[in-house]
Amino acid sequence: MSARSVFDSAPFSSTEMKFIEDFKRDAHPDKVNLAGREYVGEQGQTAWLPLIRKIKQQIATDPTLTPEYPPILGLPEFTTRVTELALGSDSPAILESRVFGVQTVRCTGAVRLGAELLKSWYCSSSSWSGPVLLPSPCDDSLAGTFKAAGIDDVRNYRYWHAESHGVCVENVVHDLENAPEQSVVVLFASGHCPTGADLSQEEWKRVAEVMVKRQMFPVFLLPAQGLCSGSVEQDAWAVRYCVSLGLELLCAQSFSHNFGLYGEGVGHLLCVIKQNLLAVQSQAEKLVQTLWACPPMEGARVIATVLSNPAHLVEWQGSMKTMAERCMLKRERLRERLRILGSPGPWDHIIKPGGLYCCIGLTAQQAEFLQRKHIYLLPSGCLNVSAINSRNLDLVAESIHQALTSPL
């Protein structure tokens, strides 16, 4: 199993590795890396949350903590708190004891465990034999993770519409309506990677209606709850809505971006099930022992400490709001610079999504042109907006303008 993926911030594809190496070799003083995955602060460095740094220091000096193995399913306080974070403490699934959680090794570990559960539980309890439907585009590691679990029928449904620079819900609904009944549908609840484009609540209702009608099983990815819109409730709205409809589902949560724990390997798989919960939980325990035996503790302790302390929770939510607002400000300023420069094409799509990622609609040739200008972004034209700051904004905008207006 690959231990990480794009929504975990590593490992990198061969294309991304080449970008990293090219960027490192580039000696130009004004080079800009817009292809990175981490949240980058105004000073151009991966940002620490002060609260997280403080709690890590407190944990490191706590004499009451002992070095021991955690339970197989993870730190109980962690799984309880992150389940409430995703679903809301008043969720009917929680109140009716229809949910359990498993601490995993990163979000990709959650996807892999979910795939293994689908194969051993969903497949055996019904006539299901696939397929798994992935949004297009998405990271290649997603398909690989399902196939590593023995699920070979992995297909795509159309999500991003290049001509309109946004999600085409008509395509999503059409493809789901024409997919086999009981398909497993993988969906980004918010923060779609790599485009950053998300469905509206009304569009989610249309998608959910199709899934209910065709008895589909949703697997949600929640890669940066709180950082996309600045609201933990809004970023998890799609998951909560599907639970309110009575859908069974899985949700893979990542905590790399929203807690700044890129190197801690903290993930979580949330399982909402109508029946046989204890049997599925027992199966999860057996699978965990074959995948990673026990998850790392420190990052989970940090998150549990934040979410269980009201003052810490308020401070953390405030940090998410500040970071999300900064990303939106960078989007707005980039759009304004491009407008002033007279760059061809409408640019309102830049400010429609939220969070770290944005697809501005450049071609691979135009991305290569930018690299020659020492601006690095992915060939798809997708970039990390947090890497734009007051020192490089004009350079980025002018280089994009030149890529659009110069003969290549």
Backbone hydrogen bonds, N-H to C=O, Kabsch-Sander energy under -0.5 kcal/mol:
donor,donor_aa,acceptor,acceptor_aa,energy
8,D,5,S,-1.9
9,S,5,S,-1.0
10,A,5,S,-1.5
17,M,13,S,-2.8
18,K,14,S,-2.0
19,F,15,T,-1.9
20,I,16,E,-2.5
21,E,17,M,-2.6
22,D,18,K,-2.8
23,F,19,F,-2.7
24,K,20,I,-2.4
25,R,21,E,-2.2
26,D,22,D,-1.4
31,K,28,H,-1.3
32,V,374,H,-2.5
34,L,32,V,-0.8
34,L,376,Y,-3.0
41,G,45,Q,-2.9
44,G,41,G,-2.1
47,A,39,Y,-1.7
53,R,49,L,-2.2
54,K,50,P,-2.3
55,I,51,L,-2.3
56,K,52,I,-2.5
57,Q,53,R,-1.9
58,Q,54,K,-2.0
59,I,55,I,-2.7
60,A,56,K,-2.1
61,T,57,Q,-1.0
61,T,58,Q,-0.5
62,D,59,I,-1.2
65,L,62,D,-1.1
68,E,66,T,-1.2
74,G,71,P,-1.8
79,T,75,L,-2.4
80,T,76,P,-2.4
81,R,77,E,-2.2
82,V,78,F,-2.7
83,T,79,T,-1.5
84,E,80,T,-1.9
85,L,81,R,-2.1
86,A,82,V,-1.9
87,L,83,T,-2.6
88,G,84,E,-2.4
91,S,88,G,-1.9
95,L,91,S,-2.5
96,E,92,P,-2.2
97,S,94,I,-1.4
98,R,93,A,-3.3
100,F,271,C,-1.9
102,V,269,L,-2.1
103,Q,73,L,-2.6
104,T,267,G,-2.2
106,R,104,T,-1.3
106,R,265,G,-1.1
109,G,105,V,-1.0
110,A,106,R,-1.2
111,V,107,C,-2.2
112,R,108,T,-2.6
113,L,109,G,-2.6
114,G,110,A,-2.6
115,A,111,V,-2.6
116,E,112,R,-2.4
117,L,113,L,-2.4
118,L,114,G,-2.5
119,K,115,A,-2.2
120,S,116,E,-2.2
121,W,117,L,-2.9
122,Y,117,L,-0.9
123,C,118,L,-2.7
125,S,121,W,-1.7
126,S,123,C,-0.6
129,S,130,G,-0.7
132,V,153,D,-2.5
133,L,131,P,-0.5
133,L,184,V,-3.4
134,L,132,V,-0.5
134,L,155,R,-2.8
136,S,157,Y,-1.8
142,L,139,D,-1.6
143,A,139,D,-0.6
144,G,140,D,-1.8
145,T,141,S,-2.2
146,F,142,L,-1.8
147,K,143,A,-2.4
148,A,144,G,-2.1
149,A,145,T,-0.8
149,A,146,F,-0.6
150,G,147,K,-1.7
151,I,146,F,-2.1
152,D,150,G,-0.9
154,V,152,D,-1.7
155,R,132,V,-3.1
155,R,153,D,-0.5
157,Y,134,L,-2.6
159,Y,136,S,-1.6
160,W,136,S,-1.9
161,H,166,G,-3.2
162,A,160,W,-0.6
165,H,161,H,-1.1
166,G,161,H,-1.5
168,C,159,Y,-2.0
169,V,167,V,-0.7
171,N,168,C,-0.5
172,V,168,C,-1.8
173,V,169,V,-2.9
174,H,170,E,-2.5
175,D,171,N,-2.7
176,L,172,V,-2.2
177,E,173,V,-2.5
178,N,174,H,-1.4
179,A,176,L,-0.9
182,Q,214,R,-2.4
183,S,180,P,-1.1
184,V,131,P,-2.2
185,V,183,S,-0.5
185,V,217,F,-2.2
186,V,133,L,-2.9
186,V,184,V,-0.5
187,L,219,V,-2.4
189,A,187,L,-0.7
189,A,221,L,-2.4
190,S,221,L,-0.7
196,G,192,H,-3.1
204,W,200,S,-2.6
205,K,201,Q,-1.9
206,R,202,E,-1.4
207,V,203,E,-2.1
208,A,204,W,-3.0
209,E,205,K,-2.0
210,V,206,R,-1.6
211,M,207,V,-2.1
212,V,208,A,-2.5
213,K,209,E,-2.4
214,R,210,V,-2.5
215,Q,212,V,-1.2
216,M,211,M,-2.7
217,F,183,S,-2.5
219,V,185,V,-3.0
220,F,218,P,-0.5
220,F,250,L,-3.1
221,L,187,L,-2.6
222,L,252,A,-2.9
226,G,231,S,-0.6
227,L,224,A,-2.1
228,C,224,A,-0.8
235,D,231,S,-2.1
236,A,232,V,-1.1
237,W,234,Q,-1.3
240,R,236,A,-2.2
241,Y,237,W,-2.7
242,C,238,A,-2.2
243,V,239,V,-2.1
244,S,240,R,-2.1
245,L,241,Y,-1.1
246,G,243,V,-1.6
247,L,242,C,-2.0
249,L,272,V,-1.9
250,L,218,P,-1.8
251,C,270,L,-2.0
252,A,220,F,-3.2
253,Q,251,C,-0.6
253,Q,268,H,-3.2
254,S,222,L,-2.0
255,F,266,V,-1.1
257,H,223,P,-0.6
259,F,255,F,-0.8
260,G,256,S,-0.7
261,L,255,F,-1.0
261,L,256,S,-0.6
262,Y,260,G,-0.7
264,E,261,L,-1.1
267,G,104,T,-1.8
267,G,265,G,-0.6
268,H,253,Q,-1.6
269,L,102,V,-2.7
270,L,251,C,-2.9
270,L,268,H,-0.6
271,C,100,F,-2.7
272,V,249,L,-2.8
272,V,270,L,-0.5
273,I,98,R,-2.8
273,I,271,C,-0.6
280,V,276,N,-2.2
281,Q,277,L,-2.8
282,S,278,L,-2.3
283,Q,279,A,-2.1
284,A,280,V,-2.3
285,E,281,Q,-2.0
286,K,282,S,-1.8
287,L,283,Q,-2.2
288,V,284,A,-2.7
289,Q,285,E,-1.6
290,T,286,K,-0.7
290,T,287,L,-1.0
291,L,287,L,-1.2
291,L,288,V,-0.6
292,W,288,V,-2.5
293,A,288,V,-2.6
294,C,292,W,-3.2
301,R,297,M,-2.4
302,V,298,E,-2.2
303,I,299,G,-2.3
304,A,300,A,-2.6
305,T,301,R,-2.3
306,V,302,V,-2.1
307,L,303,I,-2.7
308,S,304,A,-1.6
309,N,305,T,-0.7
309,N,306,V,-0.7
313,L,309,N,-2.9
314,V,310,P,-2.1
315,E,311,A,-2.1
316,W,312,H,-2.9
317,Q,313,L,-2.6
318,G,314,V,-2.1
319,S,315,E,-2.0
320,M,316,W,-2.3
321,K,317,Q,-2.2
322,T,318,G,-2.2
323,M,319,S,-2.6
324,A,320,M,-2.7
325,E,321,K,-2.4
326,R,322,T,-2.1
327,C,323,M,-2.1
328,M,324,A,-2.1
329,L,325,E,-2.4
330,K,326,R,-2.2
331,R,327,C,-1.9
332,E,328,M,-2.5
333,R,329,L,-2.4
334,L,330,K,-2.3
335,R,331,R,-2.6
336,E,332,E,-2.2
337,R,333,R,-2.3
338,L,334,L,-2.4
339,R,335,R,-2.2
340,I,336,E,-2.5
341,L,337,R,-2.3
342,G,338,L,-0.7
342,G,339,R,-0.8
343,S,338,L,-2.4
350,I,347,W,-1.6
351,I,348,D,-1.1
352,K,349,H,-0.6
354,G,196,G,-0.7
355,G,228,C,-1.1
358,C,383,L,-1.9
359,C,195,T,-0.9
360,I,358,C,-0.6
360,I,381,G,-2.1
367,A,363,T,-2.2
368,E,364,A,-2.0
369,F,365,Q,-2.0
370,L,366,Q,-2.1
371,Q,367,A,-1.8
372,R,368,E,-1.7
373,K,369,F,-0.8
373,K,370,L,-0.7
374,H,371,Q,-1.9
375,I,370,L,-2.8
376,Y,32,V,-2.9
376,Y,374,H,-0.5
377,L,375,I,-0.6
378,L,382,C,-1.4
381,G,378,L,-2.3
383,L,358,C,-3.0
384,N,34,L,-2.4
385,V,356,L,-2.9
385,V,383,L,-0.8
387,A,384,N,-1.4
388,I,385,V,-1.7
392,N,389,N,-0.6
393,L,389,N,-1.6
396,V,392,N,-2.7
397,A,393,L,-2.7
398,E,394,D,-2.8
399,S,395,L,-2.2
400,I,396,V,-2.3
401,H,397,A,-2.5
402,Q,398,E,-2.3
403,A,399,S,-2.3
404,L,400,I,-1.7
405,T,401,H,-1.6
406,S,402,Q,-2.4
